[in-house]
Amino acid sequence: MNPRVIIRVNAGVILAIGLALLVPLALSLLYSDGSWASFLLPATLMVAAGIVGIRAARPRGRAPEYVSNRDVYLSVTLAWTLAALLGGTPFLVEGTFHSLLDSSFEAMSGFTTTGATLLSDIEAETPSILFWRSMTHWLGGIGIVVLFVAVAPLLGVGAARLIGAEMSGLTQPRLTPRIADTAKALVVIYLAISVAETVALLLARMPLYDAVIHTFGTVATGGFSNKTASVGFYDSLAIEAIIGFFMVASGVSFSLYYLLYTRRRLDVLLDRELLAYLGIIAAASLFIWGTLVLEGDYGASWGRALRDSAFAVSSIITTTGFVTADFDQWDTASKISLVLLMFIGGCAGSTAGGIKVIRVLIIFRTILQDVFRMIHPRAVTPLQIGGRMVPETVRIAVLGLFAAWIGVFGIATFIVALQGELTPLSSATAVAATLNDVGPGLGQVGAAESYEIVNPLGRFVLTVCMLLGRLEIFTVLALLSPAFWRR
């Protein structure tokens, strides 16, 4: 294990967060909301600590340093943990929360783009505090480590593996020959989508501050809003359509955008995972719309039912968590559909959480393949997705991750359910919503509620679930293995 690499990575994260705090600091001074001290002191200390850490852990000589997988996993896990602890300090200084656990819960929810909140009255907070709260989404969406590699290639050796350990899905992290160029390409795409949505929301007559806040939550598929009623506050078809479009767009693999731009060929859009992703959204929207109409939940307002169902499906499958209607009041079939969508998630290589569509396709094809082999035991049936062979190692890894996902879900649900005030439905969906980085669950943690009712033990477990879901479990679980710490 190379402590210098670990220190250098995490010092870079501390420096990045400290510099990022200067943005809400400037906003606080602009709005004169009185929260400037909540950002100035933490920013000063973090910038100083980051610079000292980077200088102290500088590589010795010009020879490349050896970076092991253990260095990568430990660095990435510590980076996200530090982000939550340090990113929550403005909430503590401001008095938004009075415990490190609560401030870390909110910050972890932000950086992991989960969107679960402990705030029941969001409008009571100052504009700069809410801006930082949403800005954690935007920073976490592309990944703190990726951003750091893009703007300060101090990491050098091991950067590719750092990004690979942090990025979701099965896509290759290297889009260009140099890893720094890969990170910069991702950031440019991210910025382009962010600017496009902000302009679109401004054209829909949303105030600039609100537009930036909701862009942060949409592009990062996070879901923090500056309104307690979320997007439903505006009751605007144009705003919902814009946010809905960009939610779906942000759930698409960034590598497809890069290939579409560089190749200038529309056949990139025929990617099997993308087609399945869009098909699931369309089918789920129509199914939920049909059940709402049949159940009579919306009366004769069929158009409104379609509008709410399409937005809810787009929000949940992309693990964004914005709401326009209290889907907790919908029929059972609709709610079960939304819970299943939580686990599916978006495309690999996107900012969305969940298991990912490509993995669901592999699992589904594996089931069909095993059934076929029972009928034709001598048949040779290689696993293919979109005409491409899926290596056996990938198939086993996907099944292993799925098993781990379900195992963590079961254990965490059991622990959270030990709290007597929570119903089984609330406990299970709270874990599902945090493990899959969605945000709102059902019942007492539903679309119109916060996580304030969850006790400290439950909040700690759900915070860990957010981290596990963002790093897709194994990166974190590797640290719990005794073999990890052996030489």
Beta strands, then each sheet from edge to edge (+ up, - down):
strand 1: 384-385
strand 2: 388-389
sheet 1: 1+ 2-
end
